[in-house]
Amino acid sequence: MTSIVQRTSWRAARLSLARYASSSTSASGRAYVPLDIDTNPEPLQDYQYAPPISHQYRAPYGWDDMQMRRNFGDPLPEHDELMSMWGPDLPPPGVKPRTALIHFLLAVAGFTGIFYTTKWVLTPEPHFIRRTYPYDGLATALGGLPENKARIEAESEE
């Protein structure tokens, strides 16, 4: 578990470094960031920097602030808004994109199946006869457009 957290945190750190570093590009058009660049213009010597690990991976209990999963006086990571509980959701470890897509499609199929089952199987027929209108659905009697006809009275033999 910790190796997954470390890989995710290093990946997030590299992506944030690539985003906020200089805009020079290589021949492929991607941003080139030298690895030995000092991105902190004014380093604080005695500030304890927190590792860039998302708070979503922390245990849910045992914190002073249960919602943000922080204790009073904890150092903040450099990009706290991305690492907080309000940041982008991280996928659970071990879930591949193909598996996530299959789960999503199964959920959509399930909800659609429940909807159509309720609409076509569980909804009873009305206990009344629907009203019909004579004279071509009242289009000729009231001078309306043929596209806006009401239900047409069926020709019945009496």
Buried (B, 14 or more C-beta within 10 A) or exposed (E): EEEEBEEBBEEBBEEBBEEEBEEEEEEEEEEEBEEEEEEEEEEEEEEEEBEBBBBBBBEEEEBEEEEBBBEEEBEEBBBBEBBBBEBEEEEEEEEEEEEEEEEEEEEEEEEEEEEEEEEEEEEEEEEEEEEEBEEBBBBEEEEBEEEEBBEBBEEEEE
